[in-house]
């Protein structure tokens, strides 16, 4: 994916930032179960979509990083997954 495309799509996934490998976002919670719940929902989505982000989970925090190995960086699927993660998080 060309950097110009990344710059065009990035505003469509609020809260996500360009990382060295792809896209990343951190979500904060008041407890462990909130963070775990988001991770669990995203894991089910990722499995269904066969597109698996890097996930970090700890008390009060869940973070995700999306990239596509076959594209050796970002693809449109990474932005689609980011938008779906935002949608899941906004419903919590």
N, C-alpha and C positions, 0 to 999 in steps of 0.2 A: 504494500500500500504506500502510495506517495505521501510525503509529509504534508502536502497541500490538502489531501483528502482527510488526513488526521486532523488538521487545523479546522477543517470545515465541519467534521463530525463531533469533535470534542465538546463544543457548546451544547450539543444535544443530550449529553449525559452529565448533568450537573453533579458536582462533587468529585468527579473522576479527574485524575491528573495523569499526565504523560509520565511514565516511569522509564528507566533505561531499557526494560524489556518490552513493555506494553502500556497498559492502563492500570492504575491502582486507585483504590479508595478504602478509607477506614471509616467504620461506623462505631460510635460510642454508645454505651448503655449504662444504666444504673446498677446492673447486676450481671451475674454470669449467665443466667437463664435467658435473658434477652439476646445476648450475643450468640449463645448456643442455638436458640430458636432460629435466628436468621441464617446461621451456618447450615442448619439442618434443611431449611427450605431451599437454600441455594444449592446444596448438594443434590437434592432431588431434581431440581431444575437442570443442573449441569449433567446429570446422568441421562435424563430424558432427551436433552439436546446433544449429547455426546460432545460437549465442549466444557472442559474442566478447568476452572481457575485455580490459581494458587490461593490457598486459604490459610489464614492465621487466626487462632482463637485463643483468647485469654479472658480473665475476669474483666467484664465491662468493655470488651473490644473485640471486633471482628474485622479483618481486613481481607481484601481480595485483590488479586492481580490477574489480568487477562492478557493473553497473547496467543498466537497461533504458530506452533512449531513449523508446520509445513510452509507457512508464509515467511518464516524467519523474522517474525515481528507481528505487526497488527494486521487484522483483516476486518471486514465489516462485521463478521460474527462476534468479534470482541466487543464492538460497540453495541450490538444487539443484546448480548449477554449483560453488559453494564446497565443498559436501560431496563432490562428485566429485573436485575438485582435492585436497582433503585425503586422499581415498582413494588417489589416484595417488601423492601425496607420501609417504604412509605405507608404500607398497610399494617405495620406493627404498632 
